[in-house]
Amino acid sequence: MKMILSRGERERLIQIEPNSLGYEVTLEGRRHLVSGTIGAKTAVLIDQRPIEASVRREGDEVVVQLFGLAYSFRTRDARAPKLDRRGRGADLSRGELHAPMPGLVIEVLAQVGDEVDAGHPLVIVEAMKMQNALVAPLSGTITRIAVKPGVPVDSGQLLVTVTPGGP
């Protein structure tokens, strides 16, 4: 899978391919072998060196904390340039949660009418053998759930709508 990571005005193409030991990740033309566990506390081996980091979603960004420094990235599927044309704040102000990449919905953790805080996990999507908890982009009330468990989703597909307000 090819993804684009954006930080400031700079975009980086990253390619992630599963292999028998984990993943082969190519970033800016350099290949790395990555294996381990990914979640709230991430412990991985990158080219056989142990790395500890944390990865979390904040709105439409992914924040990677590594060696005491935080790096924020926007992500999008390289095959879906339409995501970049959408206004960055538009989804946040409308409270729409979109799939960041193609995958399979494993679990829906909320129901229409639930009040949630920004950052509250709403949907678990499996992509490339990893389960990703996708979170509420803002605080408010769930007004629409557009997916069900077991349903495949495309990059950019609407998953959940949160109406601003609430907690």
N, C-alpha and C positions, 0 to 999 in steps of 0.2 A: 504494500500500500504506500502510496506517495502522499505526503502531507506538506503543507506550507506552514512554517512557524514565522510569525511576525512579531517583531519587537521594535517599537518606534517605527521608523521608516524602512528598516531593513527586513527583508524576507529571506528565509532560508528554506531550501527544499530538503526534506528528510524522507528517506525511503526505509520502510520497516518490512522485513521479510522473516516469517517464522522459519526456524530450522530445528534440528533434533536437539540442540543444546539450549535453545531459547529464541533469540532473535538476532538477525544481522541488521544493523542499523547503519545507513550511509547518510552522513551529514556533511554537506559541502565537499563531496567527493572522497571523504575519508570513511572507510568501513570499520565498524566496531562490532564485536560479539558481545551481546548483552544477555545475561541470565539472572534469575533471582525472583524476588517477590515485589509486586508493585501495589501500593495502597497508601493509607495515611502515613505510614512509616515505610519507606522504600529501602530495601537492602538488596543491592544488585552487584554483580560482577561485570565490569566493563573491561574488556580485553584482559580478563583474569585478575583485575584489581578490584578489591571491595570498595564500594561507595555507599554511603548512607545519605539519604536525602528525604525530603517530604515533597509530595505533589498534591496540590489541591486545586479545585475549580473555584473561581470568584467571578460570578457573572459569566461573561463570554471569554474570560481569560483563564489560562492555566498558569499557576504560580509554582515554580520549582525552587525549593530552598536547598542550597548546596554549599557546604563549607561556610555556613553562617551568612550567606548572601542570598537574597531573593531575586528571582528573575521571572518577569511576567511575559507571557506569550499569548498571542491570539493564534488559534489553529484553524486550518480549513483543509479539506480534501483538495489535493491538487487538481482533481478532475472536476471540481465544482467552483469555478470562478464566480458564479452568481452570488456566493456567500460574501465575497469581498465587496460586491457592488451594493449590497444591502447596507444601510446606514449602521455604523457600529452601535450607536445608542438606541436605534429603533427597536430592536428586539428587547433590550433592557427596559425601555420605557413602556413597551406594550406588554412586558411580562411573558414573552414567548420563549419557551425552551425548545431548541432545535437539536437534532442529532449532529454531533460534530464530525461523524464519519459513518460509513455504512456499518451495520451490525444487526444483532438480534436482540429484541427486548426480552429480558429475562424476568424482570419483575417491575410492577408499578407499585410504588410505595405510598401513594396518596389517592384520595377520592375527590370527586367534584364536591365542593362545599368546604373542604378542609382549609383551615387557615395555617399558613406556613411562614417561617422566617426566611429571609434571603440566605442561601447556602444550605437549606434543608434538602437532603436527598429526596428526589421524586421518582426517578426511573433508573433501573439498572440495565445497561446495554452492554452486550458482549461483542467485542470486536477484536479480532486477531488473538483469540484464546484468552483475552483479559476482560474482566468485568469492570465496567466503569460506572460509578454512581454519578448521575447527572443531577445537578442541584437547582433549586429555585433561583431565578435571576434577581428576584426582589421579594420583599415581604408582601403578603396579600392573601387572597382567597383563590383556591383552584376553581376555575370556571370551565375548563375544558381539558379532557384527556383524550388525545387523538390516537392512542396506541393501546395494544393489549399484549400481555405476555405471549411469547412464542411467535410474534410478528416481526419479520425483517423490516429494517428501516434504511432509507437512503440518507446520504450526507445532506444536511440542510432540512430534512423533513421535520415538520412541527410535531412535537411530542405532547407538550402540556402548555396551557395558558394560565397565567396567574394574574388576577386583577389587582392592581396596586391598592394598598391599604391593609388593614388588619393588624397583626402583632407588631 
